[in-house]
Amino acid sequence: LAGTPLSAFSAACGVVVYYMCDMIHGKMEPLLHAAEAPEITAVVQEFFNGLFRNEEMLLVLIACALTVLLVNAIRHSSADYAWQISIVAGSVAYAVIMIAGSLALDVQIALPMVLIGAAAGNPNTEGTTVQTDAPGQEPGMKLFAGDKVLWIIIAALAVISVLVVYSSTAKMAYDAHTARSTAHFLRQQLLILFVCVPLIIIVHKINSRIYNHLALVAYAGSVLLTLAVYFIGATTNGAARWIPLGPFQFQPSEALKVATVLFLARQLAGRQSVIDKLRIIPSLNPLRWKRPDQRKIWREGTWPILAPVLLSCVVIFPAHTSSAVLVFFASWVMMLIGRVRIRELVKLLGLAFAAVMLAGLLNLGRSETAGGRVETWIDLWTKPQTEKPIDQLTDTERSMIAIHNGGILGEGAGQSAMRVEMIHPESDYAYAFFVEEYGIVLALLLLLLYLWIFFRAIEIFRRCGTAFPGLLVLGLALLITCQALLHIMVTVNLIPETGQTLPLISRGGSSTIFTAIALGMILSVSRQNDEQSHDMPKSESIYEK
């Protein structure tokens, strides 16, 4: 085990050198041939455009990040706890680098079972578990199909999740009132990740048309479960969000976020031929609702498109205001991309703002908590805080201290001081904790990974010839990326506290599992793009005018 971090460090350096050489050779060859051509500017521009759209560049960045991470871990290895983390980092990073390398090289990983190999149309499976596809050959049974860049990002986030949860939960493990060791939460997070990996693989093997058929059932079930929380759920910090399932707790609102995007994508896709003529907001005067034109609006626009979004927001709002806002924003953008009339969307924004103000005035849901957070946020910007005792600091202030302590390269693995002061460094303030231990350089790369998820989703969307898979991909990517941005903006005090976790990294079972399901769906659409196996109903063409 002691040699594992050094082995991983060597592997990371090897991957960096190899891919740098390979990438420079592949990308610079056109420049060498066109050195004296008048279109040299266009070639240079194409070089930089392609650089950040290929998986090689991402793999190099991740390998560099893992190298810095391991150097930091070894640099602080005099502390026993930091050495334990370096062992975990090295072990997991080594496996991830190998997987990422095989993905970037387009290696086909065939399952080592004769029956599965034969079913995939590849009878030559004896003694062979890894092979590459020959040019022009039909693809076999690929374990990791779809967008390779997205797979590499998922692997990187999984590594970071293990490191963050293991170190940030130290104060919980050393609590005198508990008998848990420092490895307790590590085992718990690893168990969640071991569930998520096969879950992503299974979900991404299912065609998107199956999700289209299951959208209504998934949405209705998620709404009912979220409503059930208010009657049979466990309450924490004044919010009922979880249904106890033995030793585990299930948060149905996480399922409802994904199900809302899934159902809205189906509703918008089935109306693409007439969507630009539909109105979704009826008259605000109930006395007019019996008129034929208003009944048509209710029947064709309000009930099928707007009502599911509003129902989801209303159901989630009492327990988790920021999640309701997140669902509304993602749905609004989906409707914009789905060619709903701009005038209707502007009206919807105005009505939503009025509804939020009314909820605050009537103290509905957690409006009082949200109002207190807004007041605290305004105070932090308008009043001096230098004389405040440390025990009176808010978690946001402590997170900013953690970011300041991290500096450029960080304090090192296991060396965080503010994790003892922050209430939830493993969930609500995971990004600030990551900055403190690993520095602003790696933190910026982490932010880049979340942005990369959205840009990869745009690439997948552009390749979809039909509305449902395209809208599904963009909606799910918006949920993941916007949730990450909300979390990060809270840690630097750009917005009030929201309680949003960092997707795939923060400690938490339900959020991680449903984020994995969402990523699996995105990969499913990407896989079908590669296979050109999408259904192409003319009425669902998103480009139809």
Secondary structure, DSSP 8 states (H G I E B T S, - for coil): -TTHHHHHHHHHHHHHHHHHHHHHHHHHHHHHHTTTSTTHHHHHHHHHHHHTTSHHHHHHHHHHHHHHHHHHHHHTTTSHHHHHHHHHHHHHHHHHHHHHHHHHTT-EE--S-HHHHHHTT----TT--EE---TT------SS-S-HHHHHHHHHHHHHHHHHHHHHTHHHHT-TT----HHHHHHHHHHHHHHHHHHHHHHHTS-HHHHHHHHHHHHHHHHHHHHHHHHHSEEETTEEEEEEETTEEE-HHHHHHHHHHHHHHHHHHTTTTTGGG------S-GGGTTSHHHHHHIIIIIIIIIHHHHHHHHHHTTT-HHHHHHHHHHHHHHHHHTT--HHHHHHHHHHHHHHHHHHHHTT-TTHHHHHHHHHHHHHHHHS--TT--GGG--HHHHHHHHHHHHTTT-S-TT--STTTTSS-TTTTTHHHHHHHHHHHHHHHHHHHHHHHHHHHHHHHHHT-SSHHHHHHHHHHHHHHHHHHHHHHHHHTTSS-------TTTSS-HHHHHHHHHHHHHHHHHHHHHHHT-----GGG-TT--
